[in-house]
Amino acid sequence: MLLKRLSEACGGPGKESVVRDLIKQEITEQNLADEIICDAIGNLIVKKDGTKSDGPKVMLAAHMDEVALMISNVEKNGLLKFKPVGGIDLRILVGKSVYVGANKVSGVIGAKPIHMQRPEERNTPLGLNELYIDLGVRSQEEAERLVKVGDYAYFTTSFSEFGDNLYKGKAFDDRVGCAVLMEVLKERYEFPLYVAFTVQEEIGLRGSTVAGYTVEPDLALVIEGTAANDIPDSKEHQQSTNLGKGPALTMMDRSVIPNPRLVSEILKVADEHKIPVQIRRGTQGGTDAGKIQGTKGGVPVAVISVPCRYIHGPVSVMNKNDYNNTIELVKNFLKTLEQRGGVL
């Protein structure tokens, strides 16, 4: 299953090559593109020619990178110090197993055991200076034969189905978006379709800046995995999205206010095709849409997201129907756009 392979692949900001190669191989083997470009920053930009010679440039985007940990020092006893790359909640790291470096050296994140902590320490979240990665070695020399400063560490989570129609796995932000776009590429449209699998989104939306200037689209959709906070101790207005209620449309976040007319058209398509959708109620975070919107003279953009619980953690959870309905919503919007000659 492609989504499983994408979820389990390891690729932090600036080190997306494994994910990029997986996507490129899949596209090539299935003959899903007429042109594939890997730019200088590492974006994979895929072009699918339209059945007509002209038409608007439509761009779809999803980012390949995931949050990770970067090794910052190897201690004399062989333990590894690290820094987060992207937004990771330090409270959830203790005891998690990780892979370190390109060779996937096994490790575990440790800290002083509770038995050794002072009473005041037990009531305070652990800081970076109190955490380390244990490779099971006894010295700095042994550790440095296995890993080096600058290597990334990734959660070892396996993708699986569980519970009531759910998936669990790591890096759903944004491998779920990449998987959606791979499904969309299986069809051809009248207008030229550009699909950008971007890099370094988690540390400043960097790849999308380059991709936007490369493609110069007439309109763009960004497909994301977004936070769901539908848990018992969260009040309804704090629940940004809910699992099982369909793909979520963004009205505003930290990076962008999507084009109102484009959002309205997507909602109409959802209604016409009886695809459940929800409005993303939170305004936190940002997406590649913010950078694409500001390309040259400006680009109409919208964001369609798959709700995911526990985002940016070792394990995220999403609903199968939300994933499948996101694919259908994007496909049907593109077909509607095709019928209108690419005009909103």
N, C-alpha and C positions, 0 to 999 in steps of 0.2 A: 504494500500500500504506500503510495507516494507520500501522503501526509505523515505516516509513521517514519519513513526514511528522512524526511525533512526535519521532523521534530528531534530525532535522535542524532542528526548531524551536528557537529560542533563548529561554530563560527561567530566569534565575537567581533566587535567593531575593528575594522582594518585587517581582520584575519578571516574573511568570508570565503576563502578559496574552495574549501570542501563543499560548502553549500552551493556555491556558484557552479562548480564542476558537476555536481549532481543534477542541477536544473538544466545546465547546458546539454548534458548527455541525454536526459529525458526528452528535451525538445528536439535534438538531432535525431534520436532513434525513432521518434514518432513523426518526424517531418512536420513540425508544428510552426515553422517560421521560414520566411524567405531571406532573412538576413539576421545575423547575430553579431553584435559588437560588444567587446569588453573595453571600456574606456580606461583612461590612465588612473583613475581613482579606484576602479574595481567594479563599477556598475556593470550589470549585464543588461544590455538594451536589445530587445527583440522586436523585429519589424515583420508584420504580416501584411502583404500587399492587399489592397482592396480589389474587389471584382470590377470596379470602375477605375478609370485612370486618374480621376480627381476626387475631391471630397475633403472634408476636414481631417486634421490630424488629431486622433483621439489617443490619449495616453492613459494607461493604467499603471499603477505603481504599488509595490510592496517591498519592504526592506528585508534583507537577508540576515542581518546581524542580530545577535542576542546579547543580553547582559552577561557579563562574565567577571572573573577575578584575574588580575594580573600579578604575577610573582614579582615582588619588589626587593626581596632579600632572602638569602640562604643563611640561616643561623649556623653557628659552630656545631650545634648538636644535630644538624640536619633538618630541623623544622623550617618551614617556609612562611615568610610574612608576605602579605598581599594587599592590593588595593582594589576596590570595586571599579569596574568599567561599565558605566551606566547605573541606573537607579536600582540598587539592591538593598533590601531591608536586612541590616546586620543581625537583627534579633533571631532570624530563622536559620542562620548558618551553622550553628554548633551541631556537630554530629552528622553532618551531611557528607556523603561520599562524593568524590570528584575525580575527574580525569585531568591530568596536568600535562600540557605540552602536546606536540604533534603526535608523539608516540603513545598518548593516552596512559600515562603512568598513573596507577591507582593511588588515591590518597583519601584522607578523611580530615574534615575541619574540626579542630579541637580547641579546648580552653581549659582553664583551671576547673577541676571538678567541684561540684557544689559543696562537698564535704570540707574543702579547703578554703572556701570563700568566707570572708567576714560578713556579718549580718547585713551591713550596708551594701555590700557588693551584690547580695542576692536580690536586692530590690532595684537594681540599676541595670539597664540593658548593657550587654558587653560592647566595648568599643573595639575598633580595629587593632589597637595595640595589645588587646587581650586574646586575639584569635590567631591561629596559625594552621597550616596544613601539614599533616603528618604523613610522610611517605613510607614509614616503617623502616627507616634507615637510622644509623647511629652517629653519622658524622656529616660535616659539610662536604667533605670530599665525595662520599657516597652519593649524596643528594645531587651534587653538581655533575655527576656522571649521568644522571637521569634527566635533569631539568636545568633550566638556566633562568636568570632574571629576565623578565620580559615575556616569558611563556604565559599562556592563559590557562586558567582552570575552569572546567565546566561541570555542571551537575550531571550525574550518571543516569538520570531518570530514563526508564524505558517507556515507550508509548504503549497504551493498551486501551481497550474498551472496558467500561465498568458501570455498575449501577443501572439507572434507568435512562438508557439511550445517551450515555455520555462517553467522552474520550478524556483521558488524562495523559499528560506528557509535559516535557519542557519546551521552552522557546515557542509557545503558541503565538507570542508577539515576536516576530510576525511570520512564522513559517506557515501559519494558517492562511495568511494573505497570499503568500507565494503559491500555496497549493490551489487556492481559488483561481489565481491567474493562469495556472497551468491548465485548469479545466476550461477556462474561457478561450484559451488559445486553440482549443480543438475545433473551433468553428471559424468560418471566414465571413467577413463583412464587406459591404460595398466600399467603405472608406478604409484608408490605411490605418492599421492598428499598431500602436507602439506600446510594448509592455516593458517596463523598467523594473528590474530587480535591483534595488539600491543598497548601498553600503553605508555604514557609520550613522545610521539614524539615531541610535541610542546615545550618541555623544554630540548631538547638535545638528541633526538632519543634513549632514554634509553631502552625502551622495546624491540626494534629490536636487540639490542646487545645481550640480553639474549636469545631471540627467535632464532637468528642465531646459537648460540652455542648449543642450545637444538636440533635443527633439523639437523644441519650440511648438508645443501643442496648441490646438485651438480650444480644447477643454481636457480636463483630467479628472480621474477618479483614483483615490487612494484607498487601498483595501488593508484593513488593520485587524489585529486582535486587540480588543479593548477591555478595560477593567469592568468586571461585574462585582458588585458588592451586595448581592442579595443573600445576606446571612442574617441569622436571628437577632444579633445585637445592633443591627444597622437600621435606622429609621428609613421609611420609604423614600423621603426626599434625598437621602444620602446614597441610595442605590442607583448608581450611575446607569447601569443596565441590568437586565435579568436574563438568566439562562432560560431558553425555551420560548422566548417571546419574539424571536426573529432577529435579523441583522439590525444594527443600530446606526442611525444617521446622526451626524454631528451638526449642531447649530453654532457652536463656538467652542474653542479650546484656547490654550495658551498661545498657540501658533497661528491660528487661522479663524476667520469667519467665512464659511463656505458660501459660494454663490447662491443666493436665495432662490433664484429661478431654477437653477440646476437641481437643488434639493427638492423643490416642488415637483419637478418633472419625475424625479426618481420615486417620490411618494405616489404620484399618479400611476406609474408603472406597477408599483407594488399592489395598489388597489385593483387595477385592471386584471392582474394575474393572480389575485388572491394570495399574495405572498405576505405573511405577517412581518411587520417592521415595528421598531420602537425608536423613540427619540433618546439619544444619549443625554442624560440629565446633568452629568458632571461637566465641568469646564476645565478640569485639570489636564496636565500633560500636553503633548503636542505631536504632530505627525508631519510626514513629508509634504503634506498639502500646503503647509505654511511657506515652504521654500518654492514649490512649483508655482504657487499663486503669484509670486513676485517676479516670475521670469519675464524679462524684457518689458513689453507693454502690458503685462498682466494676463493671467489665465483663469477662466472660470473653473473652480475646483469643488469637489464634494468628497466626503469621507464616509465610506461604508465599512462597518466593523462587525466582527464576530465577538460576542461577549465571552469573556474568559474569567473565571475565578482565580484568585491567587497569582495574578500576573506578576512577572519579574521575580518569581520564586522558583524553587526546585521542581515543583509540580503545579501545572495549571490544569483547569478543568473546563471543558466546553460541551455544548449540546450538539449532537449530530445534525438535528434538524436546522439549527441556526447556521451551521456550516453549509449544508446543502441549499438552504434558502438564500444564502448570500451568493452562491454560484448562480442560482436561477435569477436573482434580482439583477446582477450585473449583466448576464446574458440577455435578459429581456429588455433592459434599458438600452443596450447596444442595438438590438433589433429595432426598437422603437425609434432610436436616433437614425438608423439606416432608412426607415420608412419616410422620415422627414428630410432626407437629404443632408443629414448632419446638422440641421438647424434646430436650436432649442425652441 
